Amino acid sequence: MIFPMDKPVINPKYVSVSGYGYSGSGACVDLLKEFEGFGALQGEFRIAKDPHGLCELEELLVHNWDVIRHDIAIKDFLAYCEVLSRETGLFSRVGKNFSKNLSIDFMSESKSYIEKLTVMTYLGDTSLHRFYISAYKNFFMKMRSKFGKSIAKPMYFSRPSEVEFVRETKNYINRLFQSYMDLEKINTLVLDQAIPITNIVGASKYFESVKMIIVDRDPRDIYANMVRGKGLLAPELSNKDSATKYIQWHKQLRRISVRDSGTDIDKYVLRLSFEDLVFKYDNSVEKIIKFLGCDAQHNNKNKFFIPESSAKNIGLWKNYPDQSVMNRIGKELNSYCYVK
């Protein structure tokens, strides 16, 4: 069911929970769902951080503008939104089903957003149009051009200021979630991976009244869980030099970005460990309540997050077949290892 998007969202609030891959952010999302007036979107919401997403769109439309580059950036963003919008299945292309999950026409909202950022569209021609086409199509276009036929394509012209871009992006985000928040009767939406840990300041400005929680975990358990899940670096971790590459991976992911380094970033985020959510449950809940504000009420304890169940995922590294790998990670990443 699709709902009209003409009325404004009333004071929406967001909490972004982010992690480093297999670091336990999902447990924090489940815990936050137990707070009064809170709800969580199913799956991750990565439209700011992913390639061709909002951060990249801002970079190319505002900070690194070029007469051709911005047109390509807009088309890449809309192609990415097509993936987010469409449904997926066993025998279909990848999709994230946002239109159905959010009860909106996701592509219509995304195109409307781009229209608000665009000065005009026009028919234009550039060699970039031929960079990724087949040899046959390239030959065909050359022949058309030789005989005076048009090979122009629709192009966007957009050069918003940073203020304009942020304003329209914030409105776009609010419109995406309005129907969902109304239907679920929530005033605070919990989003998984909405704000990248390497660009906190840059991406936070897209969200109205946002708080950010970062969850980390013992690097040895991240390693063991990553191998078990077969994701990210996992195919490489079976190689002989896997410990070396994982240690490099772990350190680089936790480097503060240039954009964030000039701020006291910890004023804006709450950092928690997955292990403390389990072993120091009451203390962690108190920290979350203090961070969110005095009106946050944890009224549905253990409805979604059960510490005793999550405890089974702590100490996985102790049963890992190659303990030499774990010993090296424990030595070189000692400051990240959890001590109960």
TINUMAR-205516 format. One record per atom (N, C-alpha, C): y, z negated, x. Coordinates in steps of 0.02 Angstrom, whole numbers, padded with zeros to 5 digits, always signed. Each point is the difference from the previous one (the first is absolute). Example, Ala and Ser with C-alpha at 12.3 -4.5 7.8 and 13.67 -1.06 7.14 Angstrom:
<recs>
-00284-00390+00660 +00059+00000-00045 +00060+00000+00045 +00053+00036-00018 +00059-00003+00042 +00055-00037-00039 
</recs>
This chain:
<recs>
-00060+00000+00042 +00060+00000-00042 +00062+00000+00044 +00046+00045-00012 +00060+00007+00040 +00060-00030-00038 +00039-00041+00034 +00056-00033-00031 +00065+00030+00026 +00053+00002-00043 +00065+00025+00023 +00030-00045+00052 +00039+00029+00046 +00027-00039+00056 +00077-00002-00003 +00028-00005-00061 +00073+00003-00006 +00034-00067+00001 -00037-00055-00009 +00032-00065+00001 -00008-00032+00069 +00049-00039+00022 -00003-00030+00067 -00049-00057+00004 -00028-00011+00060 -00043-00057+00012 +00044-00063+00006 -00019-00053-00034 +00039-00061+00000 -00022-00045+00057 +00041-00005+00052 -00011-00047+00055 -00072+00000+00026 -00027+00056+00021 -00068+00000+00027 -00002-00036+00068 -00056-00032+00013 -00011-00032+00064 -00065+00026+00030 -00001+00005+00066 -00059+00025+00034 -00020-00046+00057 -00065-00004+00012 -00027-00034+00059 -00046+00051+00034 +00017+00018+00061 -00042+00045+00039 -00044-00040+00046 -00065+00010-00005 -00048-00032+00045 -00026+00054+00047 +00009-00011+00064 -00020+00050+00050 -00045-00031+00053 -00041+00041+00030 -00044-00023+00054 -00006+00054+00053 -00050-00007+00042 -00008+00044+00057 -00064+00042-00004 -00031+00001-00057 -00064+00033-00008 -00056-00049+00010 -00036-00016-00053 -00055-00048+00001 +00022-00071+00018 +00063-00015-00012 +00025-00067+00019 +00003-00049-00058 -00020+00021-00061 -00006-00047-00055 +00058-00002-00048 +00041+00052-00003 +00057-00001-00045 -00022-00002-00073 -00058+00029-00015 -00025+00000-00069 -00011-00069-00028 -00018-00048+00044 -00010-00069-00023 +00066-00029-00024 +00054+00015+00035 +00066-00025-00019 +00023+00033-00065 -00015+00064-00009 +00017+00033-00063 -00035-00035-00058 -00064-00016+00008 -00037-00035-00053 +00030-00068-00014 +00020-00035+00051 +00030-00067-00009 +00066+00006-00039 +00041+00049+00016 +00065+00008-00034 -00009+00019-00073 -00054+00033-00017 -00013+00018-00070 -00010-00062-00043 -00012-00057+00031 -00010-00062-00037 +00065-00035-00018 +00057+00027+00024 +00065-00030-00015 +00026+00025-00068 +00034-00044-00035 +00026+00016-00066 +00051+00057+00003 -00011+00052-00042 +00045+00057-00002 -00011+00051+00054 -00052-00009+00041 -00015+00046+00055 -00057+00047-00022 +00002+00060+00025 -00054+00048-00009 -00004+00044+00061 -00057+00034+00008 -00009+00042+00059 -00023+00069-00020 +00028+00050+00032 -00021+00068-00010 -00069+00010+00032 -00044+00035-00035 -00066+00013+00028 +00005+00047+00060 -00029-00020+00056 +00001+00042+00060 +00065-00008+00039 +00006+00038+00053 +00059-00005+00044 +00056+00045-00026 +00062-00020+00015 +00058+00040-00017 +00036+00016+00065 -00011+00060+00027 +00020+00016+00068 +00054+00055+00002 +00035+00010-00054 +00047+00056-00004 +00057-00005+00050 +00017-00060+00023 +00053-00007+00050 -00026+00016+00069 -00060-00022+00017 -00024+00001+00069 -00040+00061+00020 -00032+00033-00046 -00045+00055+00018 +00038+00061+00026 -00034+00042+00038 +00031+00064+00020 +00023+00038-00062 +00060+00028+00004 +00033+00036-00055 +00025-00046-00055 -00002-00066+00013 +00024-00048-00049 +00075-00012+00005 +00022-00055-00030 +00072-00014-00007 +00035-00011+00066 -00031-00037+00046 +00032-00012+00065 +00012+00065+00038 -00050+00043-00001 +00007+00064+00034 +00051+00045-00036 +00001-00005-00066 +00048+00039-00039 +00072-00021+00018 +00012-00066+00004 +00066-00023+00018 +00020+00023+00071 -00047-00005+00046 +00014+00020+00068 +00025+00072+00004 -00033+00044-00037 +00014+00072+00005 +00057+00023-00046 +00014-00037-00052 +00055+00018-00044 +00066-00033+00020 -00005-00058+00034 +00060-00039+00015 +00015-00004+00075 -00049-00023+00039 +00014-00018+00070 -00015+00055+00050 -00042+00048-00018 -00019+00053+00047 +00000+00067-00037 +00057+00013-00033 +00006+00057-00044 +00004+00066+00039 -00030+00051-00029 +00006+00067+00026 -00001+00048-00059 +00030+00057+00007 +00009+00046-00055 -00066+00023-00030 -00053+00002+00039 -00066+00020-00026 -00046-00060-00009 +00004-00048+00046 -00047-00056+00001 -00002-00039-00066 +00059-00011-00030 +00002-00041-00060 -00036+00034-00059 +00002+00066-00003 -00037+00037-00053 -00075-00011+00008 -00024+00005+00062 -00072-00011+00014 -00019-00072-00018 +00044-00048+00016 -00014-00070-00014 -00008-00013-00075 +00044+00030-00040 -00004-00009-00073 -00065+00031-00027 -00017+00059+00023 -00062+00032-00023 -00061-00040+00020 +00001-00027+00061 -00056-00043+00022 -00005-00062-00043 +00057-00030-00017 +00000-00060-00042 -00029+00015-00069 +00021+00055-00030 -00025+00018-00066 -00075+00017+00001 -00023+00031+00054 -00071+00014+00007 -00039-00065+00006 +00028-00048+00036 -00031-00067+00006 -00002-00034-00069 +00053+00007-00038 +00002-00030-00067 -00052+00031-00047 -00015+00064+00011 -00053+00032-00039 -00066-00035+00011 -00013-00020+00062 -00062-00037+00015 +00001-00068-00034 +00056-00035+00003 +00005-00065-00032 -00008+00005-00076 +00024+00054-00028 +00002+00007-00073 -00068+00016-00030 -00038+00044+00032 -00059+00027-00032 -00059-00049+00001 -00044+00011-00049 -00062-00038-00003 -00049+00027+00051 -00049-00040+00016 -00050+00021+00049 -00070-00013-00028 -00048+00031+00030 -00069-00009-00021 -00048+00024+00053 -00064-00005-00014 -00051+00016+00049 +00006+00073+00024 +00016+00046-00045 +00002+00071+00018 +00071+00028-00003 +00050-00042+00007 +00069+00023-00003 +00037-00021+00064 +00061+00024+00006 +00040-00017+00058 +00021-00074-00003 +00021-00025+00057 +00023-00069+00004 +00062-00009-00043 +00002-00055-00036 +00059-00017-00040 +00004-00075-00006 +00059-00025-00019 +00010-00072-00007 +00011-00022-00073 +00003+00048-00045 +00000-00016-00072 +00060-00042-00021 +00058+00010+00033 +00058-00041-00016 +00026+00012-00071 -00003+00062-00024 +00025+00013-00067 -00036-00042-00052 -00065-00001+00004 -00040-00038-00048 +00008-00075+00011 -00003-00022+00063 +00004-00072+00014 +00067-00030-00018 +00054+00039+00007 +00066-00026-00012 +00028+00021-00069 -00040+00038-00039 +00021+00021-00067 +00065+00040+00002 +00005+00045+00048 +00059+00043+00006 -00022+00070+00021 +00047+00046-00004 -00010+00066+00030 +00027-00005+00071 -00043-00015+00047 +00021-00016+00068 +00035+00060+00033 -00026+00060-00011 +00031+00059+00032 +00068+00014-00030 +00007-00010-00065 +00065+00011-00032 +00052-00049+00027 -00020-00062+00009 +00046-00050+00028 +00019+00018+00072 -00049+00024+00039 +00013+00017+00069 +00046+00060+00007 -00010+00050-00043 +00043+00059+00000 +00071-00019-00022 +00005-00044-00049 +00066-00023-00023 +00036-00036+00056 -00036-00040+00038 +00028-00035+00058 +00028+00049+00052 -00039+00051+00014 +00023+00051+00049 +00061+00037-00027 +00001+00015-00064 +00058+00034-00029 +00064-00040+00010 -00005-00066-00005 +00058-00043+00009 +00024-00001+00073 -00044+00017+00046 +00019+00002+00071 +00021+00070+00022 -00008+00049-00043 +00010+00070+00019 +00067+00027-00025 +00036+00032+00044 +00063+00032-00018 -00013+00064-00040 -00049+00040+00025 -00017+00063-00034 -00066+00024+00026 -00029+00048-00035 -00056+00039+00025 +00023+00072+00007 -00032+00038+00044 +00021+00069+00012 -00058+00041+00026 +00005+00065-00004 -00050+00044+00030 +00020+00012+00073 -00045-00016+00045 +00015+00007+00071 -00060+00025+00039 +00013+00018+00062 -00054+00025+00043 +00006-00030+00069 -00055-00020+00029 -00003-00027+00067 -00069+00014+00029 -00003+00006+00066 -00065+00012+00032 -00049-00056-00012 +00026-00060-00016 -00045-00057-00014 -00046+00014-00060 +00023+00043-00045 -00042+00017-00058 -00065+00035+00022 +00000+00026+00060 -00058+00038+00023 -00041-00036+00053 +00018-00062+00015 -00035-00037+00052 -00073-00015-00018 -00013-00012-00064 -00066-00025-00018 -00038+00046-00048 +00022+00062-00004 -00036+00047-00043 -00050+00040+00042 -00046+00032-00033 -00052+00039+00034 +00029+00063+00032 -00038+00030+00045 +00022+00062+00033 +00011+00055-00052 -00044+00002-00050 +00006+00051-00052 +00066-00008-00039 +00015-00062-00020 +00062-00012-00038 +00061+00013+00044 -00005-00017+00064 +00056+00012+00045 +00013+00075+00007 -00053+00040+00005 +00007+00073+00004 +00031+00027-00064 -00023-00026-00057 +00024+00022-00065 +00075-00014-00007 +00022-00060+00023 +00070-00018-00005 +00043+00044+00046 -00027+00015+00059 +00037+00044+00046 +00009+00070-00031 -00051+00024-00033 +00004+00066-00032 +00052-00001-00056 -00001-00053-00040 +00050-00006-00054 +00070+00001+00028 +00010-00039+00055 +00066-00004+00031 +00022+00068+00028 -00048+00035+00031 +00015+00065+00030 +00023+00050-00051 -00029-00005-00060 +00018+00048-00053 +00054-00027-00047 +00036-00052+00025 +00057-00025-00037 -00015-00044-00059 -00062-00023-00006 -00020-00045-00054 +00016-00072+00019 +00018-00039-00049 +00017-00069+00013 -00062-00042+00017 +00006-00043+00050 -00053-00048+00016 +00028-00072-00003 +00056-00006-00036 +00032-00066-00006 -00041-00047-00044 +00009-00064+00011 -00034-00052-00038 +00051-00051-00024 -00015-00036-00055 +00045-00053-00022 +00005-00054+00053 +00061-00022+00014 +00012-00052+00050 +00047-00053-00028 -00006-00061+00026 +00043-00055-00020 +00058-00008+00049 +00056-00022-00026 +00056-00018+00043 +00020-00071-00018 -00011-00046+00047 +00011-00071-00014 +00024-00035+00063 +00055-00036-00006 +00024-00039+00057 +00035-00064-00026 -00038-00047-00029 +00030-00060-00027 +00021-00048+00056 +00048-00043-00015 +00017-00054+00045 -00056-00053-00005 -00001-00046+00048 -00050-00053-00003 +00008-00042-00063 +00061-00013-00019 +00013-00039-00061 -00028+00036-00061 +00012+00065-00005 -00025+00039-00056 -00076+00002-00001 -00030+00010+00059 -00072+00004+00004 -00033-00066-00022 +00026-00055+00025 -00029-00065-00017 +00009-00015-00074 +00058+00015-00027 +00012-00013-00072 -00049+00039-00043 -00007+00065+00012 -00045+00040-00041 -00073-00018+00010 -00018-00020+00061 -00069-00019+00015 -00017-00066-00035 +00046-00046+00000 -00011-00064-00034 -00008+00011-00076 +00041+00043-00028 -00007+00017-00071 -00066+00034-00015 -00021+00044+00045 -00064+00035-00007 -00059-00050+00000 +00000-00046+00047 -00053-00050+00003 -00001-00041-00064 +00058-00022-00023 +00003-00040-00061 -00027+00039-00060 +00018+00064-00006 -00025+00040-00056 -00075+00009+00002 -00028+00006+00061 -00072+00009+00005 -00039-00059-00030 +00028-00059+00007 -00037-00060-00020 +00021-00030-00068 +00051+00029-00031 +00026-00031-00061 -00053-00007-00055 -00034+00055-00017 -00049-00003-00053 -00057-00047+00016 -00023+00002+00063 -00055-00043+00021 +00018-00074-00007 +00060-00018+00022 +00021-00070-00003 +00011-00021-00072 +00026+00045-00042 +00008-00016-00071 -00067-00011-00034 -00047+00045+00012 -00066-00005-00031 -00038-00063+00022 +00006-00016+00065 -00035-00058+00027 +00038-00065-00012 +00061+00006-00026 +00043-00059-00015 +00010-00042+00063 +00020+00032+00053 +00012-00035+00064 +00071+00013+00023 +00027-00045+00038 +00067+00009+00028 -00001+00008+00076 -00058-00013+00030 -00008+00008+00073 -00062+00041+00014 +00009+00055+00036 -00056+00044+00015 -00021-00007+00073 -00064-00013+00011 -00027-00007+00067 -00027+00068+00022 +00024+00023+00058 -00019+00066+00025 -00035-00008+00068 -00056+00033+00008 -00038-00003+00062 +00022+00056+00046 +00024-00017+00060 +00020+00048+00052 +00062+00040-00018 +00043-00026-00042 +00060+00038-00020 +00051+00005+00055 +00006-00052+00041 +00049+00000+00054 -00037+00001+00067 +00012+00049+00043 -00036+00003+00063 +00022-00055+00048 -00046-00028+00035 +00014-00055+00047 +00040+00024+00060 +00004+00066+00009 +00037+00027+00057 +00069+00027-00021 +00019-00011-00063 +00066+00021-00023 +00020-00042-00060 +00004-00065+00011 +00011-00046-00055 +00071+00008-00029 +00049+00000+00043 +00070+00006-00023 +00011+00068-00035 -00026+00053+00031 +00012+00067-00027 -00031+00011-00069 -00060-00027-00012 -00034+00012-00064 +00017-00051-00053 +00018-00060+00019 +00015-00053-00049 +00058+00019-00045 +00047+00039+00026 +00060+00017-00038 -00015+00044-00060 -00061+00029-00003 -00018+00042-00057 -00020-00040-00062 -00011-00066+00010 -00027-00041-00053 +00050-00053-00023 +00008-00006-00065 +00044-00050-00029 -00030-00069+00010 +00038-00047+00027 -00021-00070+00005 -00071-00006+00025 -00012+00018+00063 -00067+00001+00028 -00011-00057+00049 -00060-00027-00001 -00024-00048+00051 -00060+00033+00035 -00011-00019+00062 -00055+00030+00038 -00043-00054+00032 -00066+00007-00008 -00048-00045+00032 -00045+00042+00045 -00007-00021+00061 -00044+00035+00048 -00060-00044+00015 -00059+00028-00007 -00062-00037+00012 -00034+00027+00062 -00018-00045+00045 -00037+00019+00060 -00066-00039+00003 -00041+00016+00049 -00068-00027+00003 -00024-00001+00071 -00049-00040+00014 -00031-00003+00066 -00020+00071+00020 +00023+00024+00058 -00014+00070+00020 -00075+00015+00007 -00039-00051+00015 -00072+00011+00006 -00031+00015-00068 +00024-00034-00052 -00024+00014-00068 +00026+00067-00025 +00062+00017+00018 +00026+00067-00019 -00045+00054+00030 -00017-00009+00063 -00043+00048+00034 -00067+00006-00036 -00032-00057-00013 -00066+00001-00032 +00003+00029-00070 +00053-00016-00037 +00006+00024-00068 +00018+00074-00001 +00039+00022+00048 +00017+00071+00005 -00062+00042+00013 -00042-00024+00045 -00063+00036+00015 -00044+00002-00063 -00003-00056-00035 -00041-00002-00061 +00027+00047-00054 +00067+00004-00004 +00031+00043-00050 +00005+00073+00020 -00010+00014+00064 -00001+00069+00026 +00067+00036-00008 +00055-00039+00001 +00065+00030-00009 +00044-00005+00061 +00058+00034-00002 +00049-00001+00054 -00032+00014+00068 -00001-00048+00044 -00024+00011+00069 -00076-00006+00005 -00034-00015-00055 -00072-00016+00002 -00043+00052+00035 +00010+00066-00012 -00043+00049+00035 +00005-00005+00076 +00059-00021+00024 +00010-00006+00072 -00030-00064+00028 -00005-00051-00043 -00020-00066+00024 -00073-00004+00022 -00039+00051-00018 -00070+00001+00022 -00007+00027+00071 +00054+00026+00028 -00002+00026+00069 +00002-00057+00051 -00017+00016+00061 -00005-00051+00052 +00066-00035+00014 +00055+00037-00006 +00065-00029+00016 +00036-00024-00062 -00036-00018-00052 +00030-00018-00064 +00044-00061+00005 -00018-00049+00040 +00041-00060+00005 +00069+00017+00028 +00003+00043+00050 +00063+00020+00030 +00046+00033-00051 -00027+00047-00037 +00041+00036-00048 +00019-00045-00059 -00044-00044-00020 +00018-00045-00056 +00056-00048+00021 -00003-00026+00060 +00052-00046+00024 +00068+00036+00002 +00000+00062+00023 +00063+00039+00000 +00024+00010-00072 -00045+00018-00044 +00015+00010-00071 +00031-00063-00030 -00032-00057+00011 +00022-00063-00029 +00070-00019+00024 +00012+00007+00064 +00066-00019+00028 +00056+00046-00025 -00013+00064-00002 +00053+00047-00019 +00018-00007-00074 -00049-00015-00043 +00014-00009-00070 +00045-00060-00013 +00000-00048+00045 +00039-00061-00010 +00066-00001+00038 +00015+00054+00033 +00066+00006+00032 +00054+00007-00053 +00054-00037+00008 +00055+00005-00047 +00036+00066+00012 +00021+00032-00053 +00032+00066+00007 +00072-00007+00026 +00026+00055+00026 +00069+00000+00025 +00049-00017-00056 -00013+00027-00059 +00046-00012-00057 -00001-00073-00022 -00057-00032+00005 -00005-00070-00022 +00020-00050+00054 +00000+00022+00063 +00010-00046+00056 +00070-00030+00002 +00048+00033-00030 +00068-00026+00001 +00014-00051-00054 -00050-00019-00038 +00009-00048-00055 -00047-00059+00009 +00017-00055-00033 -00045-00057-00002 -00050+00012-00055 -00049+00043+00015 -00044+00027-00052 -00040-00053-00036 -00015-00056+00033 -00041-00051-00032 +00036-00037-00056 +00065+00011-00006 +00036-00027-00058 -00018+00037-00064 -00025+00061+00008 -00014+00043-00057 -00074+00004-00018 -00042-00026+00043 -00072+00006-00013 -00035-00068+00010 -00056-00007-00032 -00044-00058+00009 -00063+00026+00034 -00017-00030+00056 -00061+00019+00037 -00054-00051-00012 -00058+00023-00021 -00057-00043-00014 -00062+00028+00035 -00047-00044+00014 -00064+00023+00026 -00051-00002-00057 -00045+00048+00001 -00054+00002-00050 -00040-00065+00002 -00012-00025+00059 -00039-00061+00007 +00035-00060-00031 +00066-00005+00007 +00037-00056-00031 -00002+00004-00075 -00001+00061-00028 -00005+00007-00073 -00064-00032-00025 -00051-00001+00042 -00065-00028-00018 -00005-00074+00019 +00010-00015+00064 -00011-00068+00025 +00058-00048-00013 +00060+00028-00008 +00059-00041-00014 +00032+00025-00064 -00041+00004-00051 +00019+00031-00063 +00062-00032-00031 -00002-00065-00010 +00056-00035-00032 +00065+00008+00039 -00005-00006+00066 +00059+00008+00042 +00028+00071-00004 -00045+00050-00002 +00021+00070-00005 +00035+00014-00066 -00028-00028-00054 +00031+00008-00066 +00070-00030-00002 +00007-00058+00032 +00066-00032+00003 +00050+00043+00038 -00022+00030+00055 +00044+00045+00038 +00021+00059-00042 -00047+00028-00038 +00015+00058-00042 +00051-00019-00054 -00010-00057-00032 +00045-00022-00053 +00071-00010+00028 +00004-00032+00058 +00065-00012+00032 +00033+00066+00017 -00039+00048+00024 +00027+00065+00019 +00024+00040-00061 -00039-00002-00053 +00017+00039-00059 +00057-00030-00040 +00007-00066+00003 +00054-00033-00037 -00028-00054-00044 +00043-00046-00019 -00022-00060-00036 -00027+00015-00070 +00015+00060-00027 -00025+00016-00067 -00070+00030+00000 -00029+00011+00058 -00068+00028+00005 -00051-00053-00021 -00042+00018-00047 -00049-00047-00027 -00071+00027+00007 -00041-00038+00036 -00069+00020+00012 -00044-00032-00055 -00003+00033-00057 -00031-00029-00060 -00072+00021-00011 -00025+00048+00037 -00067+00027-00013 -00045-00005+00062 -00001-00059+00029 -00037-00013+00062 -00073+00023-00005 -00021+00036+00053 -00070+00024+00007 -00021+00052-00051 +00048+00030-00035 -00018+00053-00048 -00018+00064+00037 +00035+00015+00054 -00013+00062+00038 -00020-00013+00072 +00028-00052+00030 -00014-00015+00070 -00038-00066+00004 -00061+00005+00027 -00043-00059+00007 -00013-00011+00074 +00032-00050+00030 -00007-00010+00073 -00071-00005+00024 -00043-00032-00038 -00070-00009+00021 -00036+00067+00008 +00017+00047-00042 -00030+00067+00005 +00027+00037+00061 +00065-00005+00011 +00031+00035+00057 -00022-00030+00067 -00022-00063-00001 -00022-00033+00062 -00059+00037+00031 -00037+00037-00040 -00057+00038+00026 +00022+00056+00047 +00063+00019-00005 +00026+00054+00043 +00037-00026+00061 -00008-00063+00015 +00030-00029+00060 -00055-00016+00050 +00011+00019+00062 -00051-00011+00052 -00052+00055+00004 +00017+00058-00027 -00047+00057+00003 -00016+00018+00072 +00048-00009+00044 -00007+00020+00070 -00057-00037+00035 -00017-00060-00024 -00052-00040+00032 -00068+00033-00005 -00009+00044-00049 -00065+00034-00009 +00003+00073+00022 +00055+00019+00033 +00005+00069+00023 -00050+00012+00057 -00036+00057+00000 -00053+00011+00049 +00022-00004+00073 +00059+00026+00016 +00023+00002+00069 +00053-00055+00011 -00022-00058+00021 +00046-00056+00009 +00046+00009+00061 -00017+00046+00045 +00045+00012+00057 +00066+00030-00025 -00004+00041-00052 +00060+00028-00030 +00042-00056-00030 -00032-00046-00036 +00036-00055-00031 +00030-00047+00052 -00036-00011+00054 +00026-00043+00054 +00063+00030+00031 +00000+00066+00009 +00057+00031+00031 +00061-00001-00048 -00013+00014-00064 +00054-00003-00050 +00028-00071-00003 -00046-00049+00000 +00021-00069-00003 +00042-00021+00059 -00014+00029+00058 +00037-00016+00060 +00068+00034+00002 +00001+00066-00015 +00062+00038+00008 +00047-00006-00061 -00028-00020-00057 +00041-00009-00060 -00005-00073-00023 -00002-00044+00048 -00011-00071-00015 +00051-00029-00047 +00063+00020+00008 +00053-00029-00042 -00006+00020-00073 -00039+00052-00014 -00010+00022-00069 -00063-00029-00032 -00043-00030+00041 -00063-00026-00025 +00011-00065-00039 -00040-00009-00052 +00009-00057-00044 -00041-00060+00025 +00033-00057+00003 -00034-00062+00018 +00006-00047-00060 -00054-00019-00027 +00000-00041-00061 +00022-00071+00016 
</recs>
